[in-house]
Amino acid sequence: MTIFSDEHYMKQALLEAEKAFSEDEIPVGAVVVCRNRIIARAHNQTELLTDVTAHAEMLALTAAANALGSKYLNDCTLYVTLEPCTMCAGALAWAQLGKLVYGAVDEKRGFLRHGRELLHPKTLVAYGVLENECADLMKRFFLNKRDKT
């Protein structure tokens, strides 16, 4: 069995973020990995679905739970291009996620502004994976938005 690196899976999350970018959604992408296999992929769809909860993480959690037939994801890792917000961190806690890996820090809305305890106590956290690539995509998106106004 091939074991891939965090960078490999974050590149997959970046592909999802690029889809969001091309759909004029805030470019956040996520993949859920279980036993070295991607079981869910998602990107932000808040505009498409007219739903403020349609964050990449939320959609990926739902897809992963459906794939596993379980609401608990303690054997799974979520790779997401941007630090989750407090809503998503709460959902990750309820899912008892095994590990969270994110790329860019979200200084304005990231869950760590409110504390690590928003996640399940057993959830491992890693960050900064492909941070520059993840942050650059966000910067490009918002620069394009400013240029249009």
Secondary structure, 3 states (H helix, E strand, C coil): CCCCCHHHHHHHHHHHHHHHHHCCCCCCEEEEEECCEEEEEEECCHHHHCCCCCCHHHHHHHHHHHHHCCCCCCCEEEEEEECCEHHHHHHHHHCCCCEEEEEECCCCCEHHHCCHHHCCCCCEEEECCCHHHHHHHHHHHHHHHHHHC
